Amino acid sequence: MAVERDVFGISGPTYLKSVDWNCKHNRRSVAASLVQAVYVLERDRQLNRQSVEALAPSWWEFFHFELIRKLVDDADMSIFGAIFEFKPPSSEEASAVNAPRFVVAFRGTITERDTISRDLSLDLHLVQNGLHRTSRFTIAMQAVQNVASVFPGSTIWLAGHSLGAGMAILTGRNMVKKGVFLESFLFNPPFVAAPIERIRDERVKHGFRIARSVITAGLTIAMKGKTEGNSQRSVAEESFSILSSWTPYLYVNPGDHICSEYIGYFQHRKNMEDLGAGFIEKLATQNSIGDLLFKALGWESEPLHLLPSADLIVNVSPSPDFKYAHGISQWWQPELNLQCSKYRYE
């Protein structure tokens, strides 16, 4: 018997019978549904649900997308991503001018026997700022590059959830460095740092953030002095500046400690500027203590959570538990209480 979460008719946004591609809520719901499609594709594979028994197709066909490629991990042969192409009926082409032509979607961790070992290994790579060294990323990057090069000028979306959001961030960042800016929908993206946002006392929370910024800035200056004349530091700073023109959508839930620190990360930058300590925070926001320690040990490190700019969308609707707060299904619900903030690095 199929799990209800996989059945589009039970769990999906069936209310979206006509998508308004100018509506940010509709766009978010479609992007989240295509990420869910990747989860269900992999569960179809694991449970050998084929042909008419397969549940994944409804998650893209409902919105007039076609699956053009599955992205398969070379280590465990699991489906971790997919490329979808939008093929609207002729009667809807005029109203779909702002729709994407392609969406590249990535799932997060699946804790089933066939995938848990590889997925947890990748989670560890993410925590160690080393996701860029994995073969899964190489496959993802090549896939996105191929679509962008074969169909130049086409509107391409990136979408991912949890570990998949990390994959989308890494892919999007690398495409920016190639001069290609992709609209990106990042659901519950992991923030690799102590979850200070979980502290209830605002004064204690603010104090911790200031201390972390000062320490991070101090370590950055110390390392910069040691590597003076080495182009690596200037390249890193230039890279952060280049990325500032890319503004992904970050969807976070304050009840999810995996991603909630993004709320404080961006708000703290504004607070430090208001305190006249913008210089300190400008250094701190480009680095993390963990990243600096890895580099001091000579390890190649690329922290994904350090984003110069973003549109931060916080779901402040009640969440019954952590599982829901970190889940993908919340993001296609019709009446969410969302708080949206735009952050731009200058």
N, C-alpha and C positions, 0 to 999 in steps of 0.2 A: 504494500500500500504506500502511495506517494505521501511524503511529508507535505503538509499544507503550505509551508513556506516556499516550496518549489512550484506550486501550481499558480499560474498567473491569474486564473479566474477567481481564485480565493484570496490570494495575498497581493496581487499586483494592482496598479492604479487603473482599474477598468473604467473609472470615471473620465479618463482622458480620451474620450472618443474622437475629439477633434483637438489637435495640439495647436496652441498659439505659440509660434516660434519666436514671437516678440516678448513673450511672458517669461520672466526669469524663473517663476515657480514651475511652469510647464517644462522648461528646458532642464531644470534641476531634476525633475521627476523622471524624464526620459533618460538622462545620463545615469541616474541611479539604477533604473530598470535594466539598462544594458550591462552595467556592472553585475547586477544580480543574474543576468543571463549567463555570464561566464561561470559564476558559482554553480548554476544549475547544469551547464554543459559538462562540468567536471563530475558532478554527482550523477548525471546521466551515464557518463562513461564508467564510473565506479560500480554503479548498480546495473549496468548493461541494459539501460532503457534505450531501445532503438526504435526507429521508424515511428509508428503511431504512438508508441509508449513514451517517446522522448518528450520531456516537459520544457526543455529550454527554448525551442523555437517560438513559442507564444510570447516570450519576453521581448523579442525583437520584431516579429511579424505584426504584432498589434500596432506598432508605430511605423510600419512600412519600411523596415530595414531588412537587408539581406545579409546573411553571414557569408563573408568572402574568404575568411581564413581563420583557423584556430591557431593560437600560439601555444606550442607544446614545449615543456621543459625537457631538456635533453638528459636530465639525471633520473627522473622518475616517470617520465612520459605523461605527466599530468597536464591538463589544459589550464593555463594560468592567465590567458588573455584571448582576445578575439578582435577581429577587425570587421566592422559592420559598414555597409554602404546604404545610404538612404535612397529608396526608389519609390517615391510617392506616385499615386495614380495621377493621370493627366489632369483630372478635375481639381487636384489640390496643389498643383505645381506653383500657381501664382501666389498662393498664401504661404508657401514654404520657402520663400526667397531667403530667409534668415536661418534656415535649417542647415545643419552640417551635411557635407557630402559623405564624410567618413567619420566614424567614431572608433577609436582604439581604446578598449576597456580592459582593466586588469582586476582580477579578484584578489582578496586577501587570504589569510591563512584558513585552511580547512583541516580540522582536527580529526580526520578519519585515518584509518590504517594506511591507506595507499599514499597519502600526502603529508601526514604529520611530520615525518622525519625531515623531508626536504624543506617544507615550509618553515618549520622551527629553526632549521639551519639558516635559512634566509633571514628570518627575524633576528637571529643573532648577528648576522652580517650587517643588518640595518642598524642595530644598536651600536655596533663597532664602527659605524660610518664606512662600511666596506661593501655596500650593496653593488657599487659600480664595478667591483671585481668579479662578480658572479656571471655564470654563463646565461642565467635567465635574463639578466639585464642586457647582455649582448644580443640575445634573440629579440628582445623587446625593442631595443634601439634600432637594430637593422630593419625590423618590420616597419617602424614609424618612418625611418628615413626612406625606405622603398616607396611607401605611399606618397610621401611628400615630393619625391623626385619624379615618380611616374605621373603624378597628377598635380603638377605645379599650379599654384593659385587656388586650389580647391580648399574649401573650409574643412579643417580637420579638428576634431575634438579629442582630447585625452580625458579619460575618466578612470578613477581607481578608488578602492576602499581599503583602508588599513594598510597592510603590506603592499597591496596594489596601488594605494595612493602614493606610497613611497616610491614605487616603480614609476608612476606617472610623473612625480616631481623630478626624479632623476632624468627621465627621458625628456621632459619639457625643458629642463635647464640646459641639457646638452643641445637641444634643437635651437634654443635661444643663442647659444654660442656660435651656431651656424647661420644665424640671421633669420631663423624661422620661429615665429611666435604663434603658439598653438593655444587655443582656448582650452582651459584645463579645469576639470571638476574633481576636487580632491575631498573625498568623504572620510572623516575620522582619520586624518593623516597622523602618523606617530610623531610625537615630539620627544626626542631622546634627551631628557634632562629630568632632574628631580621635579615632581609634580607640585610645585609651590602653590599653584592655583587651588589646591585642595585645602590649604590652610584657611580656616574660617576668620581668624583675627586679621583685619585689613592692615593694621599697623605692623604686625609681625611679618605678614606677607610682603609688605612694601620694604621692610628692613632687609629681609632675605634677598629680595631682588636687587636692591642697591648694593649690598655686599657682594653678590655674585657679579654684578656689572663691574665694580671696582677691581675685583680680583682678576676677572677675565681681561679687562683693559690693561691692567698691570702686567699680566703674563704676556699679552700681545706685544706691548712695548718692549719688554725684556727680550723676547724672542726676535723682535724686529732688529734690536740692537746687535744681537749675536749673528744675525744673518744679513747684516748690512752689506750691500754689494751683491747679494744673491737675488736674482730676479724673481724667485719663487714667491716672495712676500708681495711684491708689487703686482705680480700676475694675479695673485689671489684677490687683492683689493680691487683690481681692475675688473676681474670677473664678477665680483659682487655688484659693482656699479653697472655693468652690462645687464645683469639680471634684473636690475631695478625697473626696467621697462616692461617686464613680464608680470602680469597681475592675475595669478590663478585665483579661482574661487575655493576658499577653504571652508568646509562645512564641519563644525565641531559641536560637541555637546558637553556642557559643564559637568555632567555626571560621568563622563568617560575620561578617566585619568590618563589614558593613552594619548589623547589629543588635546585635552582641555588647557594645557599649558600655553597653547597658541594665544589664548585670550589674554593672559598676562604678558606674554612676550611682546605683543604689539602695543598693548596699553602702557606697558612700562616705558617703552621708547618715548611715547608722548609725555609721560610723567617726568622723565629725566630732562627732556627739553624744557618743560615748564619750570624745572628747578634750576635751569641754567647749566646743566651737566650733560648737554647734548654731545659734547666731544667724547666724553667717557663712554656714553651709550653707543655712539657711532662705531667705536672700536669694538665694544662688547658684542654688538648685534651681528658683527661679521664673523665672530668666533665663538666657540664653546670651550669650556675648560677641558672637556674630554678630547676635543679635536686638537687643542694645543698640546696636550700630553702625548697623544698619538704621534703628532708631528715631531715632538721633542725626542721620541724614541725612534724616529726615522721611518715611521709607518705612513703609508699613503692614506689620507683620510678625506672624505667628502661628506660633511654633515648635511643631511637633507632638510633639517628643520629650520635652518637659517635662511629665511626668505626676506629679501629686501622689501617687496611690495606684495599686497594681496587684498582681495575683498574677503573679509572675514564674516561668515554667516554663522551665528550661534543659535542653536535650537534651545530655547528656554522653556519649551513645553514640558510638562511633567514626564519624567521617565521612570517606569516602575522599578527598573533594576539596571545593573551595569550591562548585562547582555543586550538589553534594548538600546541603552545609551550608546553602545559601540556598534550597534547593528546597522546594516544598510537600509533596512525596510522603513526606518523613520523618515527617510529623505524623500519618499514619494507620497507621504500622507498629505491630504488635501488642505488641512487647516492648521498649519504649524504656527507657533508663536516664535518668530525669528527676529533676531537683532542683527542688523547689518552695519558694518563699519568698513570704510575704505582707508587703507594705509598705503602711503607712497613714500619711498625712500628718496631723499634728495641729497 
